[in-house]
Every structure is written in C-alpha cells, then in structure tokens.
Amino acid sequence: AINDVVYFTVRNEFQSSVLVSISRDRMIQVFLKRANDIEWSLSETLANNKANVICMERVENKIYVASSDRTVSIYRFEMEDKGLVVHKEKMLTLRSTPVALGLHDNTIIVSTQDKQLVIFDSDNNHEILKTLKLCDEHSDGILIDNFIVNGKAGNATKQIICSSSFDKALRCYNYNSGRLIKQYYCHSEPIVGLCKLEDGKLLSISSNGCLFFWSPRKETEHNSESTVF
C-alpha cells in the first residue's frame, strides 16, 4: 500500500516532473516525466529503509522521509547530464518510532511514539534543537498524530503548534515552551488530517468525513500575543 506521494519539478535546460511514492514495503519509488515525454517512467527505486516508510514532506528539490526504523532520511534531486540523480544527504536517527513529520522555519519536526516532538535545526547540521512533550489539560502526555505550526517565521514566542490526536481534540500549544493554550472538542470522530490554508485559516477533517474551518484570532498568554483559532 502507498502511504504518501509528492509531486514537484526539477530544472536544467528543460523542466522535468518528478513523482515520489513511499509504501509499506520499505521502498521509495521515483518516477520521471521529461518535458517531451508522454508517459511517466520509473527512474529509481530507493531501498535504504529497514521498515515501513510512514510519511514524507518536500521543500523545493528535497524530500524528507520518516520510517518505522526510527530514521528520517533527506534526499536531494538534481537533473544532470546523465539524467535525474538522487543524492542522499543525511539520515537522522530517532530514539522512538516517528508518527508524523513536518517542516517549518528551517526546522524538521518529528512526532514520535514516546509522545515527544523532536525538533532538528536544518541550519546547524541537523542537530537537535529541542524536544517538547505536549500534554492535555490534565498534564498527561499526548501522542500527536497530526500537527502544523502557525505564526510568523523567526519568532518562536509567537508561533503555535496546532495538533490533533486520537481523542478527537484539536489543541494549540506555544511553540517555544510547549504550553497548552487552547483545546477544542468539536469533532465526533478522530481527526485524521490538518491543513493550513493560504488565507491563514486551518482545516481539520475527521474519520467520518466531517470538515471544520478554523479562523485565526489573537490571544494573550503571559503578556505574549499568539495567534490561535
């Protein structure tokens, strides 16, 4: 079964389209369609992981792939004279199995099975910048299934983490401290996806197909203003 797919373009003299899929068979498959091609062709199969490949994110010509073997792999795609070349730039090792993966403000954010958010600094050789343990209103740790980071890049004190978990709640946390700001119980079934829209709104969808749109608003916490929903 395919777990995730990303599509992007790479350029040299001409623009070529790239489609990357990840699946439970541990494989990352790269498909290529050049400018004058009619059909897609399998360009390369990457078999570097030892377990299920869970999720994937992309920025420009790089993809970030999280696997159940407790790693996050970074690949860079370039069009060279011999064709599409995939460079494996880095493999990050985790202490626990990843659940979700996100990219924000030159950081790589990984939610793990031990109920942590591990944040890597992309500008500092991908060293661990910090870890956060996000909790509910009873100070019990929460396993984060989906998350996005909202707020102005470069100012962690005004950024928030919007997250969902299997308990059907949408929660907003201070990105700098991990402190719970707000939580909402609106969905009647577990939330399976979060999406940040271009107008600043947040979209949440639950397993029963119900959609909620959340509008941003300002809220002051400890004399610091944050944007919540």
Salt bridges, closest charged atoms under 4 A:
GLU78 OE2 - ARG76 NE 3.13
GLU80 OE2 - HIS87 NE2 3.28
GLU89 OE1 - LYS62 NZ 3.05
GLU89 OE2 - ARG76 NH1 2.65
GLU137 OE2 - HIS138 NE2 3.38
ASP167 OD2 - ARG171 NH2 2.76
GLU219 OE2 - LYS182 NZ 3.67
GLU219 OE1 - ARG217 NH1 2.86
GLU221 OE2 - ARG179 NE 2.85
